[in-house]
Amino acid sequence: MTRADFESAVDDALDAIPEDLLDLVDNVVILIEDESPEGEPDLLGLYDGVALTERGSDWGMGELPDRIFIYMNPTLRFCEDADHVREEVTVTVVHEIAHHFGIDDDRLHELGWG
């Protein structure tokens, strides 16, 4: 899968999320990186930020955007084919956006988004 195809899969995953829900995502940028952080070779995505449930009344005074990373090469190594990549990208995007809403890994696994 090419980088353009992978980026398209991420775009499709975002398009699959209801607009009303995406409207609630606040101050977040989604970035596609080739590799996951050193020591995390199997990590497919990462939310780096302050969840909405943890933001106090003083939040928003110049903070940089939260970041969601989607890692291309680990995803490609994990998946068997292009359809599996698109499915896994969707799961990863939903999973990381859920962290923005304060949903933890245990709950995401219970819901089937682990």
Buried (B, 14 or more C-beta within 10 A) or exposed (E): BEEEEBBBBBEEBBEEBEEEEEEEBEBBEBEBBEEBEEEEEEBBBBBBBBBBEEBEEEEEEEEEEBBBBBBBBBBBEBBEEEEEBBBBBBBBBBBBBBBBEEBEEEEBEEEEBE
